[in-house]
Amino acid sequence: AIYQLLVKKPEGEAKLLAALVNKLGDPNRKIASKSGYLLSQLLLQHPVMKPIVAREVGKKWKGVA
């Protein structure tokens, strides 16, 4: 649902993107994997968003090793 909203209604982009990126760290591997897949699909449909997605992922995972 988050992915469809993000693709079709970019007005709430920041919150929706943050929610999707947050799911990359979900303990359920299927959910984390699906989140990564959906982010890659988003970038295929909207390549201009690459810096925005990269920034959001960087904010979420900064300092995590």
Predicted model as a PDB file, atoms N, CA, C, CB and O in Angstrom, pLDDT in the B-factor column:
MODEL        1                                                                  
ATOM      1  N   ALA A   1       0.822  -1.196   0.000  1.00 73.00           N  
ATOM      2  CA  ALA A   1       0.000   0.000   0.000  1.00 73.00           C  
ATOM      3  C   ALA A   1       0.866   1.260   0.000  1.00 73.00           C  
ATOM      4  CB  ALA A   1      -0.935  -0.002   1.207  1.00 73.00           C  
ATOM      5  O   ALA A   1       0.551   2.234  -0.684  1.00 73.00           O  
ATOM      6  N   ILE A   2       1.944   1.239   0.760  1.00 80.00           N  
ATOM      7  CA  ILE A   2       2.833   2.408   0.814  1.00 80.00           C  
ATOM      8  C   ILE A   2       3.424   2.670  -0.561  1.00 80.00           C  
ATOM      9  CB  ILE A   2       3.963   2.199   1.854  1.00 80.00           C  
ATOM     10  O   ILE A   2       3.494   3.813  -1.011  1.00 80.00           O  
ATOM     11  N   TYR A   3       3.848   1.599  -1.222  1.00 80.00           N  
ATOM     12  CA  TYR A   3       4.462   1.740  -2.537  1.00 80.00           C  
ATOM     13  C   TYR A   3       3.501   2.380  -3.537  1.00 80.00           C  
ATOM     14  CB  TYR A   3       4.921   0.379  -3.052  1.00 80.00           C  
ATOM     15  O   TYR A   3       3.878   3.302  -4.260  1.00 80.00           O  
ATOM     16  N   GLN A   4       2.254   1.890  -3.578  1.00 82.00           N  
ATOM     17  CA  GLN A   4       1.282   2.440  -4.522  1.00 82.00           C  
ATOM     18  C   GLN A   4       1.025   3.924  -4.243  1.00 82.00           C  
ATOM     19  CB  GLN A   4      -0.037   1.651  -4.449  1.00 82.00           C  
ATOM     20  O   GLN A   4       0.926   4.728  -5.169  1.00 82.00           O  
ATOM     21  N   LEU A   5       0.920   4.273  -2.976  1.00 78.00           N  
ATOM     22  CA  LEU A   5       0.707   5.682  -2.625  1.00 78.00           C  
ATOM     23  C   LEU A   5       1.895   6.530  -3.054  1.00 78.00           C  
ATOM     24  CB  LEU A   5       0.470   5.834  -1.112  1.00 78.00           C  
ATOM     25  O   LEU A   5       1.730   7.637  -3.568  1.00 78.00           O  
ATOM     26  N   LEU A   6       3.080   6.006  -2.840  1.00 76.00           N  
ATOM     27  CA  LEU A   6       4.291   6.760  -3.185  1.00 76.00           C  
ATOM     28  C   LEU A   6       4.400   6.977  -4.687  1.00 76.00           C  
ATOM     29  CB  LEU A   6       5.536   6.034  -2.673  1.00 76.00           C  
ATOM     30  O   LEU A   6       4.801   8.054  -5.128  1.00 76.00           O  
ATOM     31  N   VAL A   7       4.052   5.974  -5.471  1.00 75.00           N  
ATOM     32  CA  VAL A   7       4.137   6.081  -6.922  1.00 75.00           C  
ATOM     33  C   VAL A   7       3.058   7.012  -7.475  1.00 75.00           C  
ATOM     34  CB  VAL A   7       4.017   4.699  -7.561  1.00 75.00           C  
ATOM     35  O   VAL A   7       3.320   7.817  -8.369  1.00 75.00           O  
ATOM     36  N   LYS A   8       1.846   6.895  -6.938  1.00 77.00           N  
ATOM     37  CA  LYS A   8       0.720   7.639  -7.504  1.00 77.00           C  
ATOM     38  C   LYS A   8       0.468   8.994  -6.865  1.00 77.00           C  
ATOM     39  CB  LYS A   8      -0.507   6.827  -7.390  1.00 77.00           C  
ATOM     40  O   LYS A   8      -0.064   9.886  -7.525  1.00 77.00           O  
ATOM     41  N   LYS A   9       0.827   9.173  -5.619  1.00 70.00           N  
ATOM     42  CA  LYS A   9       0.561  10.422  -4.908  1.00 70.00           C  
ATOM     43  C   LYS A   9       1.830  10.897  -4.200  1.00 70.00           C  
ATOM     44  CB  LYS A   9      -0.594  10.240  -3.890  1.00 70.00           C  
ATOM     45  O   LYS A   9       1.978  10.686  -2.996  1.00 70.00           O  
ATOM     46  N   PRO A  10       2.734  11.526  -4.925  1.00 64.00           N  
ATOM     47  CA  PRO A  10       4.004  11.912  -4.319  1.00 64.00           C  
ATOM     48  C   PRO A  10       3.920  13.079  -3.325  1.00 64.00           C  
ATOM     49  CB  PRO A  10       4.960  12.266  -5.395  1.00 64.00           C  
ATOM     50  O   PRO A  10       4.952  13.534  -2.832  1.00 64.00           O  
ATOM     51  N   GLU A  11       2.708  13.570  -3.022  1.00 68.00           N  
ATOM     52  CA  GLU A  11       2.587  14.691  -2.093  1.00 68.00           C  
ATOM     53  C   GLU A  11       3.131  14.329  -0.713  1.00 68.00           C  
ATOM     54  CB  GLU A  11       1.127  15.131  -1.982  1.00 68.00           C  
ATOM     55  O   GLU A  11       3.798  15.145  -0.077  1.00 68.00           O  
ATOM     56  N   GLY A  12       2.857  13.144  -0.258  1.00 75.00           N  
ATOM     57  CA  GLY A  12       3.316  12.710   1.058  1.00 75.00           C  
ATOM     58  C   GLY A  12       4.617  11.944   0.983  1.00 75.00           C  
ATOM     59  O   GLY A  12       4.875  11.061   1.801  1.00 75.00           O  
ATOM     60  N   GLU A  13       5.423  12.276   0.019  1.00 81.00           N  
ATOM     61  CA  GLU A  13       6.641  11.541  -0.299  1.00 81.00           C  
ATOM     62  C   GLU A  13       7.535  11.280   0.904  1.00 81.00           C  
ATOM     63  CB  GLU A  13       7.414  12.285  -1.329  1.00 81.00           C  
ATOM     64  O   GLU A  13       7.970  10.146   1.105  1.00 81.00           O  
ATOM     65  N   ALA A  14       7.819  12.286   1.701  1.00 83.00           N  
ATOM     66  CA  ALA A  14       8.787  12.138   2.797  1.00 83.00           C  
ATOM     67  C   ALA A  14       8.346  11.066   3.791  1.00 83.00           C  
ATOM     68  CB  ALA A  14       8.977  13.477   3.525  1.00 83.00           C  
ATOM     69  O   ALA A  14       9.138  10.196   4.153  1.00 83.00           O  
ATOM     70  N   LYS A  15       7.114  11.119   4.227  1.00 84.00           N  
ATOM     71  CA  LYS A  15       6.642  10.154   5.225  1.00 84.00           C  
ATOM     72  C   LYS A  15       6.513   8.754   4.642  1.00 84.00           C  
ATOM     73  CB  LYS A  15       5.301  10.598   5.795  1.00 84.00           C  
ATOM     74  O   LYS A  15       6.865   7.770   5.293  1.00 84.00           O  
ATOM     75  N   LEU A  16       6.010   8.664   3.421  1.00 87.00           N  
ATOM     76  CA  LEU A  16       5.845   7.363   2.785  1.00 87.00           C  
ATOM     77  C   LEU A  16       7.195   6.709   2.503  1.00 87.00           C  
ATOM     78  CB  LEU A  16       5.049   7.505   1.490  1.00 87.00           C  
ATOM     79  O   LEU A  16       7.375   5.512   2.729  1.00 87.00           O  
ATOM     80  N   LEU A  17       8.132   7.498   2.013  1.00 90.00           N  
ATOM     81  CA  LEU A  17       9.462   6.972   1.716  1.00 90.00           C  
ATOM     82  C   LEU A  17      10.152   6.525   3.002  1.00 90.00           C  
ATOM     83  CB  LEU A  17      10.316   8.032   0.987  1.00 90.00           C  
ATOM     84  O   LEU A  17      10.786   5.470   3.037  1.00 90.00           O  
ATOM     85  N   ALA A  18      10.027   7.320   4.045  1.00 91.00           N  
ATOM     86  CA  ALA A  18      10.622   6.956   5.332  1.00 91.00           C  
ATOM     87  C   ALA A  18      10.041   5.636   5.839  1.00 91.00           C  
ATOM     88  CB  ALA A  18      10.391   8.073   6.370  1.00 91.00           C  
ATOM     89  O   ALA A  18      10.775   4.799   6.363  1.00 91.00           O  
ATOM     90  N   ALA A  19       8.745   5.448   5.688  1.00 91.00           N  
ATOM     91  CA  ALA A  19       8.104   4.201   6.130  1.00 91.00           C  
ATOM     92  C   ALA A  19       8.618   3.010   5.330  1.00 91.00           C  
ATOM     93  CB  ALA A  19       6.575   4.302   5.995  1.00 91.00           C  
ATOM     94  O   ALA A  19       8.876   1.946   5.893  1.00 91.00           O  
ATOM     95  N   LEU A  20       8.765   3.185   4.030  1.00 91.00           N  
ATOM     96  CA  LEU A  20       9.247   2.094   3.180  1.00 91.00           C  
ATOM     97  C   LEU A  20      10.708   1.768   3.488  1.00 91.00           C  
ATOM     98  CB  LEU A  20       9.087   2.460   1.694  1.00 91.00           C  
ATOM     99  O   LEU A  20      11.076   0.597   3.574  1.00 91.00           O  
ATOM    100  N   VAL A  21      11.532   2.785   3.652  1.00 93.00           N  
ATOM    101  CA  VAL A  21      12.946   2.570   3.983  1.00 93.00           C  
ATOM    102  C   VAL A  21      13.068   1.913   5.356  1.00 93.00           C  
ATOM    103  CB  VAL A  21      13.727   3.911   3.956  1.00 93.00           C  
ATOM    104  O   VAL A  21      13.933   1.062   5.565  1.00 93.00           O  
ATOM    105  N   ASN A  22      12.209   2.303   6.282  1.00 93.00           N  
ATOM    106  CA  ASN A  22      12.234   1.710   7.621  1.00 93.00           C  
ATOM    107  C   ASN A  22      12.003   0.210   7.572  1.00 93.00           C  
ATOM    108  CB  ASN A  22      11.184   2.363   8.510  1.00 93.00           C  
ATOM    109  O   ASN A  22      12.553  -0.532   8.386  1.00 93.00           O  
ATOM    110  N   LYS A  23      11.202  -0.236   6.631  1.00 94.00           N  
ATOM    111  CA  LYS A  23      10.911  -1.664   6.499  1.00 94.00           C  
ATOM    112  C   LYS A  23      12.121  -2.466   6.017  1.00 94.00           C  
ATOM    113  CB  LYS A  23       9.751  -1.866   5.542  1.00 94.00           C  
ATOM    114  O   LYS A  23      12.111  -3.695   6.101  1.00 94.00           O  
ATOM    115  N   LEU A  24      13.150  -1.804   5.521  1.00 93.00           N  
ATOM    116  CA  LEU A  24      14.368  -2.524   5.132  1.00 93.00           C  
ATOM    117  C   LEU A  24      14.994  -3.218   6.338  1.00 93.00           C  
ATOM    118  CB  LEU A  24      15.386  -1.560   4.489  1.00 93.00           C  
ATOM    119  O   LEU A  24      15.676  -4.232   6.190  1.00 93.00           O  
ATOM    120  N   GLY A  25      14.764  -2.679   7.516  1.00 92.00           N  
ATOM    121  CA  GLY A  25      15.333  -3.254   8.734  1.00 92.00           C  
ATOM    122  C   GLY A  25      14.376  -4.164   9.483  1.00 92.00           C  
ATOM    123  O   GLY A  25      14.643  -4.521  10.630  1.00 92.00           O  
ATOM    124  N   ASP A  26      13.288  -4.539   8.872  1.00 94.00           N  
ATOM    125  CA  ASP A  26      12.308  -5.398   9.538  1.00 94.00           C  
ATOM    126  C   ASP A  26      12.936  -6.754   9.844  1.00 94.00           C  
ATOM    127  CB  ASP A  26      11.039  -5.570   8.662  1.00 94.00           C  
ATOM    128  O   ASP A  26      13.628  -7.319   8.997  1.00 94.00           O  
ATOM    129  N   PRO A  27      12.702  -7.285  11.048  1.00 96.00           N  
ATOM    130  CA  PRO A  27      13.274  -8.595  11.382  1.00 96.00           C  
ATOM    131  C   PRO A  27      12.735  -9.728  10.504  1.00 96.00           C  
ATOM    132  CB  PRO A  27      13.000  -8.914  12.836  1.00 96.00           C  
ATOM    133  O   PRO A  27      13.397 -10.754  10.343  1.00 96.00           O  
ATOM    134  N   ASN A  28      11.554  -9.549   9.944  1.00 97.00           N  
ATOM    135  CA  ASN A  28      11.001 -10.540   9.028  1.00 97.00           C  
ATOM    136  C   ASN A  28      11.687 -10.349   7.677  1.00 97.00           C  
ATOM    137  CB  ASN A  28       9.433 -10.405   8.904  1.00 97.00           C  
ATOM    138  O   ASN A  28      11.475  -9.336   7.010  1.00 97.00           O  
ATOM    139  N   ARG A  29      12.492 -11.300   7.279  1.00 96.00           N  
ATOM    140  CA  ARG A  29      13.295 -11.168   6.056  1.00 96.00           C  
ATOM    141  C   ARG A  29      12.448 -10.965   4.807  1.00 96.00           C  
ATOM    142  CB  ARG A  29      14.160 -12.392   5.876  1.00 96.00           C  
ATOM    143  O   ARG A  29      12.862 -10.263   3.884  1.00 96.00           O  
ATOM    144  N   LYS A  30      11.261 -11.575   4.771  1.00 97.00           N  
ATOM    145  CA  LYS A  30      10.393 -11.410   3.600  1.00 97.00           C  
ATOM    146  C   LYS A  30       9.948  -9.957   3.456  1.00 97.00           C  
ATOM    147  CB  LYS A  30       9.163 -12.333   3.704  1.00 97.00           C  
ATOM    148  O   LYS A  30       9.912  -9.418   2.350  1.00 97.00           O  
ATOM    149  N   ILE A  31       9.614  -9.332   4.571  1.00 95.00           N  
ATOM    150  CA  ILE A  31       9.175  -7.933   4.536  1.00 95.00           C  
ATOM    151  C   ILE A  31      10.338  -7.032   4.144  1.00 95.00           C  
ATOM    152  CB  ILE A  31       8.599  -7.501   5.907  1.00 95.00           C  
ATOM    153  O   ILE A  31      10.177  -6.129   3.324  1.00 95.00           O  
ATOM    154  N   ALA A  32      11.502  -7.273   4.723  1.00 95.00           N  
ATOM    155  CA  ALA A  32      12.679  -6.470   4.388  1.00 95.00           C  
ATOM    156  C   ALA A  32      13.044  -6.626   2.907  1.00 95.00           C  
ATOM    157  CB  ALA A  32      13.875  -6.874   5.275  1.00 95.00           C  
ATOM    158  O   ALA A  32      13.373  -5.647   2.237  1.00 95.00           O  
ATOM    159  N   SER A  33      12.984  -7.841   2.412  1.00 97.00           N  
ATOM    160  CA  SER A  33      13.294  -8.105   1.010  1.00 97.00           C  
ATOM    161  C   SER A  33      12.284  -7.426   0.086  1.00 97.00           C  
ATOM    162  CB  SER A  33      13.320  -9.615   0.746  1.00 97.00           C  
ATOM    163  O   SER A  33      12.661  -6.825  -0.920  1.00 97.00           O  
ATOM    164  N   LYS A  34      11.020  -7.524   0.428  1.00 95.00           N  
ATOM    165  CA  LYS A  34       9.964  -6.897  -0.387  1.00 95.00           C  
ATOM    166  C   LYS A  34      10.142  -5.382  -0.409  1.00 95.00           C  
ATOM    167  CB  LYS A  34       8.556  -7.262   0.159  1.00 95.00           C  
ATOM    168  O   LYS A  34       9.916  -4.738  -1.433  1.00 95.00           O  
ATOM    169  N   SER A  35      10.542  -4.826   0.713  1.00 95.00           N  
ATOM    170  CA  SER A  35      10.784  -3.384   0.783  1.00 95.00           C  
ATOM    171  C   SER A  35      11.911  -2.979  -0.171  1.00 95.00           C  
ATOM    172  CB  SER A  35      11.130  -2.963   2.228  1.00 95.00           C  
ATOM    173  O   SER A  35      11.791  -1.992  -0.896  1.00 95.00           O  
ATOM    174  N   GLY A  36      12.994  -3.738  -0.168  1.00 95.00           N  
ATOM    175  CA  GLY A  36      14.100  -3.463  -1.084  1.00 95.00           C  
ATOM    176  C   GLY A  36      13.673  -3.581  -2.537  1.00 95.00           C  
ATOM    177  O   GLY A  36      14.055  -2.767  -3.379  1.00 95.00           O  
ATOM    178  N   TYR A  37      12.876  -4.603  -2.820  1.00 95.00           N  
ATOM    179  CA  TYR A  37      12.373  -4.789  -4.177  1.00 95.00           C  
ATOM    180  C   TYR A  37      11.502  -3.606  -4.598  1.00 95.00           C  
ATOM    181  CB  TYR A  37      11.577  -6.101  -4.279  1.00 95.00           C  
ATOM    182  O   TYR A  37      11.643  -3.092  -5.708  1.00 95.00           O  
ATOM    183  N   LEU A  38      10.608  -3.176  -3.720  1.00 93.00           N  
ATOM    184  CA  LEU A  38       9.722  -2.063  -4.053  1.00 93.00           C  
ATOM    185  C   LEU A  38      10.501  -0.760  -4.239  1.00 93.00           C  
ATOM    186  CB  LEU A  38       8.665  -1.888  -2.964  1.00 93.00           C  
ATOM    187  O   LEU A  38      10.154   0.049  -5.099  1.00 93.00           O  
ATOM    188  N   LEU A  39      11.539  -0.554  -3.445  1.00 93.00           N  
ATOM    189  CA  LEU A  39      12.376   0.642  -3.640  1.00 93.00           C  
ATOM    190  C   LEU A  39      13.061   0.592  -5.002  1.00 93.00           C  
ATOM    191  CB  LEU A  39      13.437   0.763  -2.511  1.00 93.00           C  
ATOM    192  O   LEU A  39      13.165   1.614  -5.681  1.00 93.00           O  
ATOM    193  N   SER A  40      13.526  -0.582  -5.405  1.00 94.00           N  
ATOM    194  CA  SER A  40      14.170  -0.686  -6.717  1.00 94.00           C  
ATOM    195  C   SER A  40      13.157  -0.438  -7.837  1.00 94.00           C  
ATOM    196  CB  SER A  40      14.827  -2.074  -6.889  1.00 94.00           C  
ATOM    197  O   SER A  40      13.483   0.196  -8.841  1.00 94.00           O  
ATOM    198  N   GLN A  41      11.936  -0.934  -7.666  1.00 92.00           N  
ATOM    199  CA  GLN A  41      10.890  -0.686  -8.664  1.00 92.00           C  
ATOM    200  C   GLN A  41      10.530   0.795  -8.730  1.00 92.00           C  
ATOM    201  CB  GLN A  41       9.638  -1.516  -8.343  1.00 92.00           C  
ATOM    202  O   GLN A  41      10.294   1.339  -9.809  1.00 92.00           O  
ATOM    203  N   LEU A  42      10.490   1.432  -7.582  1.00 89.00           N  
ATOM    204  CA  LEU A  42      10.217   2.866  -7.524  1.00 89.00           C  
ATOM    205  C   LEU A  42      11.264   3.635  -8.329  1.00 89.00           C  
ATOM    206  CB  LEU A  42      10.195   3.358  -6.059  1.00 89.00           C  
ATOM    207  O   LEU A  42      10.932   4.551  -9.081  1.00 89.00           O  
ATOM    208  N   LEU A  43      12.524   3.252  -8.164  1.00 92.00           N  
ATOM    209  CA  LEU A  43      13.595   3.952  -8.869  1.00 92.00           C  
ATOM    210  C   LEU A  43      13.573   3.666 -10.371  1.00 92.00           C  
ATOM    211  CB  LEU A  43      14.945   3.558  -8.288  1.00 92.00           C  
ATOM    212  O   LEU A  43      14.006   4.501 -11.165  1.00 92.00           O  
ATOM    213  N   LEU A  44      13.076   2.506 -10.762  1.00 92.00           N  
ATOM    214  CA  LEU A  44      12.927   2.239 -12.194  1.00 92.00           C  
ATOM    215  C   LEU A  44      11.842   3.116 -12.810  1.00 92.00           C  
ATOM    216  CB  LEU A  44      12.601   0.760 -12.430  1.00 92.00           C  
ATOM    217  O   LEU A  44      11.975   3.582 -13.941  1.00 92.00           O  
ATOM    218  N   GLN A  45      10.769   3.336 -12.055  1.00 88.00           N  
ATOM    219  CA  GLN A  45       9.669   4.161 -12.556  1.00 88.00           C  
ATOM    220  C   GLN A  45       9.955   5.649 -12.430  1.00 88.00           C  
ATOM    221  CB  GLN A  45       8.394   3.828 -11.818  1.00 88.00           C  
ATOM    222  O   GLN A  45       9.487   6.446 -13.243  1.00 88.00           O  
ATOM    223  N   HIS A  46      10.731   6.028 -11.403  1.00 87.00           N  
ATOM    224  CA  HIS A  46      11.019   7.441 -11.143  1.00 87.00           C  
ATOM    225  C   HIS A  46      12.520   7.616 -10.875  1.00 87.00           C  
ATOM    226  CB  HIS A  46      10.176   7.966  -9.934  1.00 87.00           C  
ATOM    227  O   HIS A  46      12.915   7.837  -9.730  1.00 87.00           O  
ATOM    228  N   PRO A  47      13.356   7.521 -11.907  1.00 91.00           N  
ATOM    229  CA  PRO A  47      14.810   7.598 -11.698  1.00 91.00           C  
ATOM    230  C   PRO A  47      15.274   8.928 -11.102  1.00 91.00           C  
ATOM    231  CB  PRO A  47      15.520   7.370 -13.008  1.00 91.00           C  
ATOM    232  O   PRO A  47      16.358   9.000 -10.523  1.00 91.00           O  
ATOM    233  N   VAL A  48      14.476   9.964 -11.236  1.00 89.00           N  
ATOM    234  CA  VAL A  48      14.837  11.270 -10.684  1.00 89.00           C  
ATOM    235  C   VAL A  48      14.864  11.230  -9.151  1.00 89.00           C  
ATOM    236  CB  VAL A  48      13.849  12.349 -11.171  1.00 89.00           C  
ATOM    237  O   VAL A  48      15.464  12.096  -8.515  1.00 89.00           O  
ATOM    238  N   MET A  49      14.222  10.240  -8.572  1.00 88.00           N  
ATOM    239  CA  MET A  49      14.151  10.138  -7.114  1.00 88.00           C  
ATOM    240  C   MET A  49      15.387   9.479  -6.492  1.00 88.00           C  
ATOM    241  CB  MET A  49      12.920   9.362  -6.722  1.00 88.00           C  
ATOM    242  O   MET A  49      15.461   9.358  -5.269  1.00 88.00           O  
ATOM    243  N   LYS A  50      16.355   9.051  -7.307  1.00 93.00           N  
ATOM    244  CA  LYS A  50      17.525   8.357  -6.764  1.00 93.00           C  
ATOM    245  C   LYS A  50      18.212   9.120  -5.636  1.00 93.00           C  
ATOM    246  CB  LYS A  50      18.516   8.103  -7.864  1.00 93.00           C  
ATOM    247  O   LYS A  50      18.491   8.525  -4.595  1.00 93.00           O  
ATOM    248  N   PRO A  51      18.499  10.419  -5.800  1.00 94.00           N  
ATOM    249  CA  PRO A  51      19.160  11.129  -4.695  1.00 94.00           C  
ATOM    250  C   PRO A  51      18.286  11.215  -3.436  1.00 94.00           C  
ATOM    251  CB  PRO A  51      19.544  12.535  -5.142  1.00 94.00           C  
ATOM    252  O   PRO A  51      18.801  11.185  -2.319  1.00 94.00           O  
ATOM    253  N   ILE A  52      16.993  11.319  -3.615  1.00 91.00           N  
ATOM    254  CA  ILE A  52      16.072  11.420  -2.490  1.00 91.00           C  
ATOM    255  C   ILE A  52      16.041  10.095  -1.726  1.00 91.00           C  
ATOM    256  CB  ILE A  52      14.651  11.804  -2.978  1.00 91.00           C  
ATOM    257  O   ILE A  52      16.096  10.077  -0.496  1.00 91.00           O  
ATOM    258  N   VAL A  53      15.953   8.995  -2.461  1.00 92.00           N  
ATOM    259  CA  VAL A  53      15.935   7.675  -1.832  1.00 92.00           C  
ATOM    260  C   VAL A  53      17.274   7.404  -1.152  1.00 92.00           C  
ATOM    261  CB  VAL A  53      15.624   6.573  -2.875  1.00 92.00           C  
ATOM    262  O   VAL A  53      17.312   6.897  -0.031  1.00 92.00           O  
ATOM    263  N   ALA A  54      18.365   7.739  -1.824  1.00 93.00           N  
ATOM    264  CA  ALA A  54      19.696   7.527  -1.251  1.00 93.00           C  
ATOM    265  C   ALA A  54      19.859   8.318   0.044  1.00 93.00           C  
ATOM    266  CB  ALA A  54      20.787   7.929  -2.261  1.00 93.00           C  
ATOM    267  O   ALA A  54      20.426   7.813   1.013  1.00 93.00           O  
ATOM    268  N   ARG A  55      19.372   9.539   0.066  1.00 93.00           N  
ATOM    269  CA  ARG A  55      19.459  10.375   1.266  1.00 93.00           C  
ATOM    270  C   ARG A  55      18.659   9.751   2.411  1.00 93.00           C  
ATOM    271  CB  ARG A  55      18.947  11.804   0.972  1.00 93.00           C  
ATOM    272  O   ARG A  55      19.119   9.711   3.552  1.00 93.00           O  
ATOM    273  N   GLU A  56      17.478   9.273   2.097  1.00 91.00           N  
ATOM    274  CA  GLU A  56      16.619   8.669   3.126  1.00 91.00           C  
ATOM    275  C   GLU A  56      17.236   7.387   3.678  1.00 91.00           C  
ATOM    276  CB  GLU A  56      15.223   8.372   2.553  1.00 91.00           C  
ATOM    277  O   GLU A  56      17.212   7.153   4.886  1.00 91.00           O  
ATOM    278  N   VAL A  57      17.785   6.563   2.799  1.00 91.00           N  
ATOM    279  CA  VAL A  57      18.441   5.335   3.246  1.00 91.00           C  
ATOM    280  C   VAL A  57      19.666   5.692   4.098  1.00 91.00           C  
ATOM    281  CB  VAL A  57      18.854   4.451   2.028  1.00 91.00           C  
ATOM    282  O   VAL A  57      19.924   5.055   5.119  1.00 91.00           O  
ATOM    283  N   GLY A  58      20.403   6.696   3.677  1.00 92.00           N  
ATOM    284  CA  GLY A  58      21.571   7.139   4.443  1.00 92.00           C  
ATOM    285  C   GLY A  58      21.197   7.632   5.830  1.00 92.00           C  
ATOM    286  O   GLY A  58      21.900   7.355   6.801  1.00 92.00           O  
ATOM    287  N   LYS A  59      20.091   8.363   5.926  1.00 89.00           N  
ATOM    288  CA  LYS A  59      19.638   8.853   7.235  1.00 89.00           C  
ATOM    289  C   LYS A  59      19.266   7.686   8.145  1.00 89.00           C  
ATOM    290  CB  LYS A  59      18.432   9.807   7.072  1.00 89.00           C  
ATOM    291  O   LYS A  59      19.595   7.687   9.331  1.00 89.00           O  
ATOM    292  N   LYS A  60      18.592   6.711   7.596  1.00 84.00           N  
ATOM    293  CA  LYS A  60      18.114   5.574   8.383  1.00 84.00           C  
ATOM    294  C   LYS A  60      19.269   4.684   8.833  1.00 84.00           C  
ATOM    295  CB  LYS A  60      17.108   4.755   7.575  1.00 84.00           C  
ATOM    296  O   LYS A  60      19.293   4.224   9.975  1.00 84.00           O  
ATOM    297  N   TRP A  61      20.206   4.447   7.955  1.00 75.00           N  
ATOM    298  CA  TRP A  61      21.241   3.468   8.229  1.00 75.00           C  
ATOM    299  C   TRP A  61      22.604   4.076   8.543  1.00 75.00           C  
ATOM    300  CB  TRP A  61      21.369   2.553   7.071  1.00 75.00           C  
ATOM    301  O   TRP A  61      23.613   3.371   8.528  1.00 75.00           O  
ATOM    302  N   LYS A  62      22.644   5.356   8.822  1.00 79.00           N  
ATOM    303  CA  LYS A  62      23.909   6.027   9.171  1.00 79.00           C  
ATOM    304  C   LYS A  62      24.471   5.424  10.451  1.00 79.00           C  
ATOM    305  CB  LYS A  62      23.701   7.565   9.343  1.00 79.00           C  
ATOM    306  O   LYS A  62      23.795   5.362  11.478  1.00 79.00           O  
ATOM    307  N   GLY A  63      25.696   4.988  10.370  1.00 63.00           N  
ATOM    308  CA  GLY A  63      26.374   4.450  11.551  1.00 63.00           C  
ATOM    309  C   GLY A  63      26.018   3.007  11.888  1.00 63.00           C  
ATOM    310  O   GLY A  63      26.489   2.479  12.896  1.00 63.00           O  
ATOM    311  N   VAL A  64      25.197   2.359  11.068  1.00 64.00           N  
ATOM    312  CA  VAL A  64      24.856   0.963  11.321  1.00 64.00           C  
ATOM    313  C   VAL A  64      25.840   0.093  10.532  1.00 64.00           C  
ATOM    314  CB  VAL A  64      23.361   0.652  10.919  1.00 64.00           C  
ATOM    315  O   VAL A  64      25.984   0.235   9.318  1.00 64.00           O  
ATOM    316  N   ALA A  65      26.496  -0.791  11.238  1.00 54.00           N  
ATOM    317  CA  ALA A  65      27.466  -1.647  10.557  1.00 54.00           C  
ATOM    318  C   ALA A  65      27.213  -3.093  10.840  1.00 54.00           C  
ATOM    319  CB  ALA A  65      28.869  -1.292  10.961  1.00 54.00           C  
ATOM    320  O   ALA A  65      27.939  -3.955  10.344  1.00 54.00           O  
TER     321      ALA A  65                                                      
ENDMDL                                                                          
END                                                                             
